[in-house]
């Protein structure tokens, strides 16, 4: 295990630390740092950022930050925020043809509620899908830690009966993912492939960066050879090149797959990919509950830690 792997493990560990969370959230300089990676706290902020990105020919998927909700009223509040967001995107003419879509964590809309969590999450996700369909855009179900994978995929299957365009997310660091890719690489199936950003045991997930990269490539080969719509979520230049080569090998049209990157990461590369005629979608988070998201993003790409530390120092 190299230094980057050790740093990633340390960051994932502190993502669960209430003490560290309190210190970082209360630090005056944190807001300035977070502004690079998070659109803001309100629906209006998310729509404004989406409009800016569309101006440079980039597509957008928007995530309302928050997860592991255990209160039904809060889950419904999150649902209502998504509904308001979709209406606002439509009003700004940013929703049509999936130009601005939304990403939803099922634990944010009720999956983590004891007892009826899966049913509550399905009900709320269905309401979001109904509104998305009406305004002409799409929804992608984010994937969380491995304990929820089967439940999330089951909810996906149920939603796709009425909304076949609902997107799935698969995480390359899980040992099961290559098989999941084979199951989901079907006609019309939208699948976002990412590396993964949760602390997982070795029994279910590859631990070293090289092993994760190799798994990513194996999974990417399955998706590119299939009949679905691969969404290549990576900032790694090598993986971007491999994805382009695989798309060419399988004679894929530019509109039959897309690249995805995070807001605030490799902005110039995002523009370059879009300018070359590829579909480039930016993952745009917004909301007040930004701590866990930020730390997992740093863990995904430890090079971002240098930026984070420099920002803290310059704002101190």
Secondary structure, DSSP 8 states (H G I E B T S, - for coil): --HHHHHHHHHHHHTT-HHHHHHHHH-TTHHHHHTTTB--SSHHHHHHHHHHHHTTT-EEEEEE-------HHHHHHHHHHHHHHHHHHHHTT--GGGSEEEEEEGGGGTTTSTTTHHHHHHHHHHHHHHHHHHHT--EEEE--SGGGHHHHHHHHHHHHTT-TT-BEEEETTBTTHHHHHHHH-STT-EEEEE---S---TTTB--SHHHHHHHHHHHHHHHHHSSSEEEEE---HHHHHHHHHHHHHTT--GGGEEEEEETTSSHHHHHHHHHTT--EEEEEEESS--HHHHHHHHHHTTTHHHHHHHHHHHT-
